[in-house]
Amino acid sequence: MKNKPLIDTNPYLKVPAKYRKALIANVASSTAVETGASVESIARILAEQNKPLPVKKTSHSAR
């Protein structure tokens, strides 16, 4: 039996909007576990498009 890629067999991956929503939920929940931030806040940041993430600037050298 020939194996098909998951994207061909999973109906949620065939529709780009559903795929993106599921991807954001997955990444947000995993990141929340690692960082302690809320899933909702992480999902909101990931869902924002065309908005660059803030860059932290420090006054001291990283060395």
VMD Tcl script that draws the C-alpha trace (Angstrom):
set ca {
  {0.00 0.00 0.00}
  {1.35 3.38 -0.99}
  {1.49 5.92 1.82}
  {-0.10 9.30 1.15}
  {1.13 12.49 2.79}
  {-0.95 13.75 5.71}
  {-1.93 16.87 3.77}
  {-3.71 14.64 1.22}
  {-5.61 12.58 3.77}
  {-6.52 15.11 6.47}
  {-9.54 17.25 5.46}
  {-8.52 20.05 7.85}
  {-5.25 20.54 6.00}
  {-6.91 20.86 2.59}
  {-8.66 24.16 3.43}
  {-6.03 26.89 3.98}
  {-8.12 28.86 6.50}
  {-8.75 25.78 8.65}
  {-5.11 24.75 8.35}
  {-3.87 28.17 9.51}
  {-6.33 28.25 12.42}
  {-5.28 24.76 13.54}
  {-1.60 25.62 13.15}
  {-1.95 28.76 15.26}
  {-3.84 26.83 17.95}
  {-1.17 24.13 18.00}
  {1.78 26.51 18.18}
  {0.05 28.75 20.73}
  {-0.74 25.87 23.09}
  {2.77 24.45 22.85}
  {4.34 27.86 23.41}
  {2.05 28.52 26.37}
  {3.25 25.34 28.05}
  {6.87 26.37 27.56}
  {6.56 30.06 28.47}
  {3.67 30.22 30.92}
  {1.87 32.87 28.83}
  {-1.80 32.42 28.01}
  {-2.81 30.53 24.87}
  {-5.14 33.36 23.86}
  {-2.43 36.03 23.99}
  {-0.01 33.92 21.97}
  {-2.69 33.03 19.41}
  {-3.59 36.71 19.05}
  {0.06 37.60 18.36}
  {0.42 34.79 15.83}
  {-2.81 35.71 14.06}
  {-1.77 39.33 13.50}
  {-0.53 39.72 9.96}
  {1.75 42.35 8.42}
  {2.74 43.58 11.84}
  {6.39 43.17 12.78}
  {7.17 41.77 16.19}
  {8.79 44.20 18.61}
  {12.53 43.95 18.95}
  {13.98 44.22 22.42}
  {16.89 46.61 22.55}
  {19.32 46.44 25.40}
  {21.69 49.13 26.48}
  {24.47 46.66 27.24}
  {26.47 44.33 25.07}
  {25.34 40.73 24.90}
  {28.86 39.62 25.76}
}
mol new
graphics top color blue
foreach p $ca { graphics top sphere $p radius 0.5 }
foreach p [lrange $ca 0 end-1] q [lrange $ca 1 end] { graphics top cylinder $p $q radius 0.2 }
display resetview
